[in-house]
Amino acid sequence: MKCTGPAFLWNRTASDVAVRSFDEAFGLVRAELALASGSGDAAEVFSAHLEMLEDPMLREAVDSELAAGKQPLEAVDAACSCICAMFADIDDEYLRARVDDVRDVFARLREAMCGESAVREIPAGSVIVSTELLPSDTARIDFSSISGILCARGSVTSHVCIIAHAHGVPIRVGADISGIREGDIVEVDDPLVGGTANVVAQVRAAGRRVYANAGSVEEVRAAIAAGADGIGLFRTEFLFIGRECMPSEDEQRALYREALGACGGKPLTIRLLDIGGDKSLPYLPVPAEDNPFLGLRGIRFLLAHPELAETQLRAIAAAACEVRDAHPDWFAFGTPVRVMLPMVCTVDEVRRVRSMLAGVAGETCPVEVGIMVETPAAVLCAQELAAECDFFSIGTNDLTQYVMAADRGNASVGSLYDAQSPAVRRAVALTVAAAHSAVRPSSPVSAARPSGIPVGICGELASDPSATSWLLASGLDSFSLSRL
């Protein structure tokens, strides 16, 4: 989709005069982030920012600058520079990338101290032009009134891109914005916006299922109302992040039952808690790791905290049984309840989860078990994994960065992060072939499929119209789209 509009140069205009103390501003920002981390498009990001704000290191840095005689705003700026420099010097790309988050949190503090908004009012129909947009900037943008976004920095899988696409707003990152002046008419060409209808039409014409990704019950309802055949990825992180303790089993069960009810008998694929990497829980902290994205995350984190996994599995199974008892017709042709394991690398990981599920819910539990294929190990062992699973779903966002060894948030290797590269295409083809040819024992919930399992795709690539033809040719059984 292409859009044009007058350029709106995104820059910050906060005053250099403090009207609030640091402590007052700290309290205001903490309240804002606590509220923002509860729900919405950027809940996970704001939850991470809240954790960063409450890190003693931040306050200690500001207090140190104040003790050295600096004025409050000078102290905040100096503390920000100090912490950013510390992160930038670390020989780890993930930690270096946290510099943007540090600057984002300090920008909020500065704005609260000045009592002013950081950005001017954006005229309707404008194209926002910026060197970069920080995660919290999305909360200040009325996506319904702008035409598009141009950024010099960023990744196509960045938070800002995902949110813009969810609102149907064209965005281009890595753009040359030099020479663009306020009011200049600029164009944004984004093939991912407006192409979803074409993807849906092609997938349905090929006789394949069209599912949707969702991160809340509200998004499940919206997707089903828009015509989705089910939910191919239901993220559960929003239940666990931004709170002081783990949600209870009853709380989880009620939410899963609500989501199943919203699907009305169509499949709901519930991804088990995917924590680690760039997501953490204050009540279950992950020890500092040199490379978190290769560390204790996904299924590894759950197996390291079996009580967490067992509670979630028990809640899902209980919700499934309650829905089956209330709506037996929904289960007449199979179970619409599916559990998906993130970051799987070995057969043993699947077997351990299946054993957990049987232990907490019994062998006749009406729940299918599958995995996200997002590691090279899962691709190379797909034949063996398929023998233990009821379905596969290819997560192309992580699969691409692991296959190409390119951080999807690092602009300097952006050219390598290509979900349509020959290597990723081959990984998709190998996975589909293994899934469809696997010989597996039948299970109580999939007796009709003693051999072969369905395989879908749930990454951003599923929504890219330029990839639809070859993805269909690869034999995928379903597409789970970020938006319908």
N, C-alpha and C positions, 0 to 999 in steps of 0.2 A: 504494500500500500504506500502511495506517495501522498505527502501533504505539503502545503506551503503556508506561510504566514509571516508576519513581521517578527523580527528577532527581538527577544527580551533577554538582555544580558543579565544573567544571574550573578549578583555580587552582594556582598554583605555590607550593610551601612550602619551597623551598630555604633552607638556613641562611645566616646572614650571617657565618659563621666559616669561613675558608679552611683546609683541611687539606692542600692541595697548592699548589705554586707555579704561577704562570702557565705556565711552560715545561713542567712536568709535565702540566698540564691540556691544553695545546696539543697535545702528543704523543698523548695519549689520544683527544682529539677528532679529530685528523687520522686516526688509525688507524680509529676508528669510521666516519668518513665515507668513507674509502677502501674499507672493506668494504661499506658500504651502497650505494655508487655502482656496485658491480660487478654487482648483479642485484636483482630485486624490483620491487615496485610503484612505488617512488619513486626508482629509480636515477638518473634524469636530474636530479631535484631535488637529491639528495645530492651528485651530481657538481658541480653549480653551487655548492653550499655549500662543498665542498672547495676549489674554485678561489677562492672569496671568503676562506676561512680563510687560504689561502696567499698572498693578496695582501699585499705588503709594507706597504701602507697600514694594515692592521689592526694588525700588530705595532708599527709606528711610533707609532700612536695610543696604544696601551697603554704603550709604553716612555716616551712623552712624559709621560703622567700619572704614571707611577711616578717619573720623574725630578723631577716637581714635588712629590714628597713624599707622594703618596696611598698608602694601603694597597692591597694587590693587588686585592681585590674592588671597592673604590672606584675604582681605576684602570680596571678592566674596565667598570664601569657608566658612568664618565665618557667613556671612549673610544667606547662604544656610542652614547651620547647625541650625541656630537660627529659621528660618521659618519652617524647617522640624520638629524641636522639638516642636514648637508651634502646628502644625497640629497633630503630633503624640500624644500629650497630650489631645486632644479634645475627649470627649466621644461620638464619632459619627463615624461609620465605613466608611461612604462615605468621610467625610473630612479627616480621617486618610489615606484613599487611595490616596488622592491628593499628598501625599509625593512624590510618583514616578514622578508626573508631575512637582513638584517643582524642584526635582533633575535634571529632563530632561532639563528644561529651564536654570538652572544654568550651566549645562554641556555645553550647546550651547554657553553661554556667555564666559565660560572659554576657550573653543576651539577658539572662535573668537578673544579673547585677545591674545592667544598664537600663532595664525596664523597657527595652525596645525590641521590635521584631527585627530579625536579621535580613529580611528581604522585603523589597517594595511590593506593592500590589501588582499582580500579573494581569495585564489586559486580556480579555477573552480573545481566543483565536491565535494567541501568540505561540511562537516556537521558542522554547527555553533554550538558550545557548550558554553553556558553562564549561569551564575547564573540567569540572567534575561535579557530581551531585553526591552528597553524603547520605547515608541511610536515613537519618532523621529528616532530611529535606523532603522526603516523600510525604511526611505528615503535613507539610506546609503547602503542598501543591493540590489544587483542585483539578484533578485529571479530566473532569468532565468539561472544563472550559478552555483547555489548551489544545493546540493542533499537533504539537510534536516536541521532541527533545533532541538536541545535538550536544554531545559531550566529547571533549578531547581525550578524556581518560575513562577507563572502565572496561568491563567485560560483558559479552553478550549474555552471560549467565549471572550477572550481578543482580543484587537485590533490586536496584532501580529499574533495570531492564525487565525483570520478571513482573514487577508491579505495573510498569507502564503497559506491558503487553496484556496483563489481566484487565486493564481498563480500556484496551483497544487503542492506545496512543502509540503512534510510530516513534521509534527512538533509534538513534545511531550513535555508537560509541567509537572512539578512535578517529573522530572526525577532525578535519583541519578547520578550526574556527578562527584562525588568524585573519584579521582584516574585516571580520563581520562587525558592523556597527549597529547600535540600537535602531530598530525600525527597518533595517534592511529586510527585503523579502527573501527568505531562505526556504530550501526544500529538504524534506527528510524522506528518504526512501527506505522502507522497512518491509521486507517480504513476509515477515511473520505476522503482521497485522493485516487483517482483512482476508488472509488466505485460509483461515480456519474452515470457512464454509466450503471451500474447494477440497480441503483435506477430508472433511466429513463426507462430502458427496462421493469422492473417489473410493473411500474406505467402504462405504455402504454399497456402492455399485459392485465392489469386489466381493460382497457377501461377508465382510468381516465386522466384528463388533466395534462400536465406538463407545469407549468409556471416558470418564473424566477424573482428573486429580482433584482432591479436596482436602482442606485443612480444618474444617469445622462442620458441624451439622447443617449450618445455614448454607454453606457451599454445596453440601450434598443435595439439599432440597433444590437449590438453584440449578444444579447440573441435571437432575432428574426432570425438573420442569422444562429444561431446554431440550430434552429428548435423549439424554445419555442412556445407553443400554445398561449402565451400572457404574460403579466407582472402581477404577482400576488402581487407585492409590489414595488411601485415607490416612493422612499423617496424624499421629497421635501425640506429637511433641507439645502441642498447645495445651494439653491437659497437664503436663508436668513442669513446664517452664514458667517462670515468673511467680513462683509461690515458695513458701518456706518449708513445706513438707510434701511428701508424695501423696497423690490423690488416693483416697481409700478404694477398696475393691468395689464397694457399693456405688461410689461416685462414678467409677469407670464403667461398671455394668450398666448403669442408667444411661450414660452417654452412648455406649455402643448399641444399646437397644433402641435408643432414639434414632441413631443413624441408620440402623437396619430398617426401622419403621419408615424412615424417609425414603428408603430405596424401594419400598413396596414390593419386595420379592426379587428385585434385580440384585445382581451380585454386589457385595461390599467387600473390598479387599483392604483389610486393616493391616497397615505396616506396624510391626512392633516398634516400641520406642527406639528411635535412632539418635542416640546421644554419643558425644565424643567429637573429635575433630574441632569444629568451631562452635559446638553447642555443649553446654555444661549445666549441671544441676547443683545449686548451692548446698543441698542436703545430701548429695552423693558426689562429692568432688572427685575429679580425675587427677591423679598425680601429674605434676609437670612432666611433659614429654618433649623430646627433641623434635619429633615430627608427629603431631597429633593425628594427621590424616592417615598415617600408617600405624597408628597406635591403638589404644583401647577405645574403639568406637563400634557402633552398630551391634551386631550379634555378639561380638567379643565382650562389650560392656555388659550386656544382659547376662551372659553366661558367667561373668565375674561377679554379678549380683543376682543370683538365682531367685532370691525372694522377690525382686522386682519383676522378673520375667514370669514367675509363677502366679503372682497376683494379677498381672495383666492377662495372662492366658486363662486363668480361672474366671475373670470378669467377662472376657470375650465368650468363653464357652457357656457361661450362665446366661448371658444375653441371647446367645444362639438358641439355647434350649427353650427359653421363655418365648421367643418369637416363633419357634417351631410349634410349640404347644398352642399358641394363639392363632397361627396362620399355617396349618399343615399343608395347605395347597401350595404355599411358596416353596416347599421342599419336595414337591411331587416329582420333579425331574432333576433332582440334584440339590446340593446345598448352596444357598446364596452367600454363605459366610466363609470368608477366606482370610487366613492369617499369612502375612508375608514377612520374611526374615531379611533384614538389611545387612549388607557387607559380608555375605557368606563366602567362605573360601574352601571349606572342607565338608565332606560328607558327614563327619562326626558332629559338626555343629547342627546339622539338620536332625540327625538322630537324637541328639540330646534334647532338642526342643520338642520333638515328637514324644519322647519319653516323659518330659515334663507335662505336656498336654494330657497324655494318657493318665499320668499320676494325679492330676488335679481335676480331671473331668471324665475319665473313663474312656474305654476303647471305642465306644459308640458315639462319641461327641460329634455333633453335626458341623464340623469345621474342617475345611481343606487347609493344607499347609503347602506353601510355595516359597520361593526365594526371589529376591532382586538379583539379577545378574549384573554386577557392576564392578567386578574385579577380574583381572586376567585369569586368576586361578579358577574362578567359577566357569569361565569360558572353556578353559582347557580340560576341566573335569565335568563338563556339562552332562556327558553320558551317564556318569556315575551318580551325579546329583539328581538327574531326572528320574532315576530309579527310586529315589526316596521322596520325590515331590509330586504334588498334584498339579502344579503349574509353575511357569517361569514368567517373570516380567523384567525386561531389560531396562535398566536405569542408565540411559546414555550420558547423563551429565557426569557422573563419577566414572563410568566405564571409559569415557573419552580421555579424562585426565590421567587415569591410571594406565591405559593402553599407550597413550602418547607421552607419558611421563611429563605432563605439562599442567601446572597449576592453572585451573580455569579462572582464577582471579588475578593472575599475573599478566599484565598487558605486554610485558617484554617477551613472553612466549605465546602470545595470542595467536600467532600464525600457526603454531603447532596444535593448538587446541581446536581441532577440526573434527566434528562428529561425523563428517562425511568422508573422512580420509580412507584410503584403501585398507588400512589396518583395522579401523573401527567397522567398516563394512564387512570385512572378513570375520571379525569377532561376532557380529550379528548373525551372519550366515552359518557359522559353526554352531552357534547356540540353538538356532532354529532347527537345524538338521539333527542335532543331538536330542533335542526335546521330542521331536516328532518320531524318531526311530527308537527311542528308549524302550526297553523291555522292563516292565515293573510289575510287582505283585499288586493285585487289586486291593482296595481298602474299603471299609464300610461306607465311605462317602464318595467313592469314585469307582464303584464296581463295574460301571459301564465302560471304563477306560483301562483295561488290563495292560495296554501297551500304548506308549506315546502320550505326551501331555501337551496342552496348549501353551503357547508362548506369546506374550504381548510386549508392548513397549510403553514406558511411562515417563521417559525423559523429555526434555524440551524438543528434541528432534522429532518427536511424534507430531508436533504442531507445525512443523516446517514444511510448507507445500513443495519446496524444491526437493525434499527427500521422500515424498509419499510414494512415488512410482517404484523406486528401488526397494523401499521397505516392504511394499506389497509383494514385489517379486521375490523377496527373500522368504516369503511364506508365513509372515507373522499372522496370528489369529485375531489380534485385537490391538487397537490404538487407544491409549489413555491420554487425553489431551489436557493441557493446562487451562484451556478455556474453550467453551462451546459457543 
